[in-house]
Amino acid sequence: MSAAALLLIGLLGALVGLVVPRLTRRFITTPPVGSWGDPRPRPGPSTWLSPAVAAVVFAGLAVARADDPALPVFLAVAAVGLVLAGVDLACLRLPDPLVLAAGALSLGGLTGAAVLAGTPGRMLDALAGAAVAGVAHVLLALLPGSRLGFGDVKLAVVLGLPLGWLGRDALLAGLLLPHVLHGGLVLGLLVTRRVRRDTLLPLGPALLAGAWFAVLLG
């Protein structure tokens, strides 16, 4: 990918980041008591920080998937994912309309990319990735004492589509990295006494960040 194209995609990400805070606020509600130690909604993403984060996310995907016909799909899912992360951080929710939108973009876009590239078999890999991610997270959600919500499970299924498209290694990384990131964050917050053991914390941002890193590594 040329430097000019990469710059344009980064600028596109920055423009998306300008819209993310406004969209996020539309979905913020009062979180459960005990979440982050405060039942009031936390602030949404910063108007100034969001464009920078979105630009990095878009540029990273462009560098990693420059030759992949599904790059526009990855960018579209990332745009919705930025809103989902903001909402989950603010009020521990992953709204179904946003998850459904990400799923529709992923399924429809990957199908189109597979047809145009003449590689329909890759859609079977994508669907298998979604199934594996769904089963794994359902099992985690059903474990005694699990705090994994079914909103997280649905998001994991959606993210399993593009990860499955990339192959087994990317899917495995996308399944493991979110929980490593989330576990490290929780441990750090506990050590610094920012949260208690019974504090509810969002997993959605870790699922999204882990998937992003898996795409970069894949």
C-alpha positions as CSV (number, residue, x, y, z in Angstrom):
1,M,0.0,0.0,0.0
2,S,1.3,3.4,-0.9
3,A,2.0,6.1,1.7
4,A,-0.7,8.3,0.2
5,A,-3.3,5.5,0.5
6,L,-2.3,4.8,4.0
7,L,-2.5,8.5,4.9
8,L,-6.0,8.6,3.4
9,I,-7.2,5.6,5.4
10,G,-5.7,7.2,8.5
11,L,-7.6,10.4,7.8
12,L,-10.8,8.4,7.2
13,G,-10.3,6.9,10.6
14,A,-9.8,10.3,12.2
15,L,-13.1,11.4,10.6
16,V,-14.9,8.4,11.9
17,G,-13.4,9.1,15.3
18,L,-15.0,12.6,15.3
19,V,-18.4,10.9,15.0
20,V,-17.8,8.1,17.5
21,P,-18.4,10.2,20.8
22,R,-21.7,11.5,19.5
23,L,-23.0,8.0,18.5
24,T,-21.7,6.6,21.8
25,R,-23.7,9.0,23.9
26,R,-26.9,7.9,22.1
27,F,-26.6,4.4,23.6
28,I,-25.3,5.2,27.1
29,T,-27.6,4.3,29.9
30,T,-27.3,3.9,33.7
31,P,-24.9,0.9,34.4
32,P,-25.6,-1.7,37.0
33,V,-24.8,-0.8,40.6
34,G,-21.3,-1.9,41.5
35,S,-19.8,-1.3,38.1
36,W,-16.6,0.6,38.3
37,G,-17.7,1.3,41.9
38,D,-20.2,3.9,40.7
39,P,-23.8,3.3,39.4
40,R,-23.7,6.4,37.3
41,P,-22.8,6.4,33.6
42,R,-19.1,7.1,33.0
43,P,-18.1,9.7,30.4
44,G,-18.0,8.5,26.8
45,P,-14.9,8.7,24.6
46,S,-13.1,12.0,24.5
47,T,-13.9,14.2,21.5
48,W,-10.2,14.9,21.1
49,L,-8.8,11.5,21.8
50,S,-11.3,9.5,19.7
51,P,-10.0,10.7,16.3
52,A,-6.4,9.7,17.2
53,V,-7.4,6.3,18.4
54,A,-9.6,5.7,15.4
55,A,-6.8,6.8,13.0
56,V,-4.4,4.4,14.6
57,V,-6.9,1.5,14.4
58,F,-7.6,2.2,10.7
59,A,-4.0,2.7,9.8
60,G,-3.0,-0.5,11.6
61,L,-5.6,-2.5,9.7
62,A,-4.5,-0.9,6.4
63,V,-0.9,-1.9,7.0
64,A,-1.7,-5.4,8.1
65,R,-4.4,-6.2,5.5
66,A,-3.2,-4.0,2.5
67,D,-3.6,-6.8,0.0
68,D,-6.8,-8.4,1.4
69,P,-9.9,-7.7,-0.6
70,A,-11.8,-7.7,2.7
71,L,-10.0,-4.6,4.0
72,P,-13.1,-2.4,3.7
73,V,-15.0,-4.9,5.8
74,F,-12.4,-4.8,8.5
75,L,-12.5,-1.0,8.5
76,A,-16.3,-0.9,8.7
77,V,-16.5,-3.4,11.6
78,A,-13.7,-1.4,13.4
79,A,-15.8,1.8,13.0
80,V,-18.8,0.1,14.7
81,G,-16.5,-1.5,17.2
82,L,-15.2,1.9,18.4
83,V,-18.7,2.9,19.3
84,L,-19.3,-0.4,21.0
85,A,-16.2,0.0,23.1
86,G,-17.2,3.4,24.2
87,V,-20.7,2.4,25.2
88,D,-19.4,-0.7,27.1
89,L,-16.8,1.4,29.0
90,A,-19.5,3.9,30.0
91,C,-22.3,1.7,31.0
92,L,-21.4,-2.1,30.7
93,R,-23.7,-2.6,27.6
94,L,-23.1,-3.9,24.1
95,P,-26.3,-2.7,22.4
96,D,-27.9,-5.3,20.2
97,P,-28.5,-2.9,17.2
98,L,-24.7,-2.1,17.1
99,V,-23.7,-5.7,17.4
100,L,-26.2,-6.7,14.7
101,A,-24.9,-3.9,12.5
102,A,-21.3,-5.1,12.9
103,G,-22.4,-8.7,12.2
104,A,-24.4,-7.6,9.0
105,L,-21.4,-5.6,7.8
106,S,-19.0,-8.5,8.4
107,L,-21.2,-11.3,6.9
108,G,-22.3,-9.3,3.9
109,G,-19.0,-7.7,3.2
110,L,-17.0,-10.9,3.6
111,T,-19.4,-12.8,1.3
112,G,-19.0,-10.1,-1.3
113,A,-15.2,-10.1,-1.0
114,A,-15.1,-13.9,-1.3
115,V,-17.2,-13.8,-4.4
116,L,-15.3,-11.0,-6.1
117,A,-11.9,-12.7,-5.2
118,G,-13.1,-16.0,-6.5
119,T,-12.4,-17.7,-3.1
120,P,-15.9,-18.7,-1.8
121,G,-14.2,-21.3,0.5
122,R,-13.0,-18.5,2.7
123,M,-16.6,-17.8,3.8
124,L,-16.7,-21.4,5.2
125,D,-13.6,-20.5,7.3
126,A,-15.3,-17.2,8.4
127,L,-18.4,-19.0,9.5
128,A,-16.4,-21.7,11.2
129,G,-14.6,-19.0,13.1
130,A,-17.8,-17.5,14.2
131,A,-19.1,-20.9,15.4
132,V,-15.9,-21.6,17.3
133,A,-15.8,-18.2,19.0
134,G,-19.5,-18.5,19.9
135,V,-19.2,-22.0,21.4
136,A,-16.0,-21.1,23.4
137,H,-17.6,-18.0,24.9
138,V,-20.9,-19.7,25.7
139,L,-19.0,-22.3,27.6
140,L,-17.1,-19.5,29.4
141,A,-20.4,-17.7,30.2
142,L,-21.9,-20.9,31.7
143,L,-19.0,-21.5,34.1
144,P,-19.9,-21.0,37.8
145,G,-19.2,-17.4,38.9
146,S,-18.6,-16.2,35.3
147,R,-19.2,-12.6,34.7
148,L,-19.2,-13.0,30.9
149,G,-22.5,-11.6,29.6
150,F,-24.3,-12.8,26.5
151,G,-23.7,-9.4,24.9
152,D,-20.0,-10.4,25.0
153,V,-20.9,-13.8,23.5
154,K,-22.7,-12.2,20.6
155,L,-19.8,-9.8,20.0
156,A,-17.4,-12.7,20.1
157,V,-19.4,-14.5,17.4
158,V,-19.4,-11.4,15.2
159,L,-15.6,-11.0,15.6
160,G,-15.1,-14.6,14.8
161,L,-16.2,-14.0,11.2
162,P,-13.3,-11.8,10.2
163,L,-10.9,-13.7,12.4
164,G,-12.0,-17.0,10.8
165,W,-11.5,-15.4,7.4
166,L,-7.9,-14.8,8.3
167,G,-7.3,-18.4,9.3
168,R,-6.7,-20.6,12.4
169,D,-3.8,-18.7,13.8
170,A,-5.6,-15.4,13.8
171,L,-8.7,-17.0,15.2
172,L,-6.8,-18.6,18.1
173,A,-5.0,-15.3,18.8
174,G,-8.4,-13.5,18.7
175,L,-9.8,-15.9,21.2
176,L,-6.9,-15.8,23.7
177,L,-5.7,-12.2,23.5
178,P,-8.9,-10.5,24.8
179,H,-8.8,-12.5,28.0
180,V,-5.1,-11.9,28.5
181,L,-5.6,-8.2,28.1
182,H,-8.7,-8.1,30.3
183,G,-7.0,-10.3,33.0
184,G,-3.9,-8.0,33.1
185,L,-6.1,-4.9,33.4
186,V,-8.2,-6.4,36.2
187,L,-5.0,-7.5,38.1
188,G,-3.5,-4.1,37.7
189,L,-6.7,-2.4,39.0
190,L,-6.9,-4.8,41.9
191,V,-3.3,-4.2,42.9
192,T,-3.8,-0.4,42.8
193,R,-7.1,-0.8,44.6
194,R,-9.0,1.0,41.9
195,V,-11.6,-1.8,42.0
196,R,-12.8,-4.5,44.3
197,R,-13.1,-8.2,43.5
198,D,-16.9,-7.9,43.1
199,T,-16.6,-4.8,40.8
200,L,-18.2,-5.3,37.4
201,L,-15.9,-4.5,34.5
202,P,-16.5,-4.3,30.7
203,L,-15.1,-7.1,28.5
204,G,-16.2,-5.7,25.1
205,P,-13.2,-3.3,24.7
206,A,-10.8,-6.2,25.4
207,L,-12.6,-8.4,22.9
208,L,-12.3,-5.7,20.3
209,A,-8.7,-4.8,21.1
210,G,-7.7,-8.5,21.1
211,A,-9.3,-9.0,17.7
212,W,-7.5,-5.9,16.4
213,F,-4.1,-7.2,17.6
214,A,-4.9,-10.6,16.2
215,V,-5.5,-9.1,12.8
216,L,-2.2,-7.2,13.0
217,L,-0.4,-10.4,13.9
218,G,-2.2,-12.5,11.4
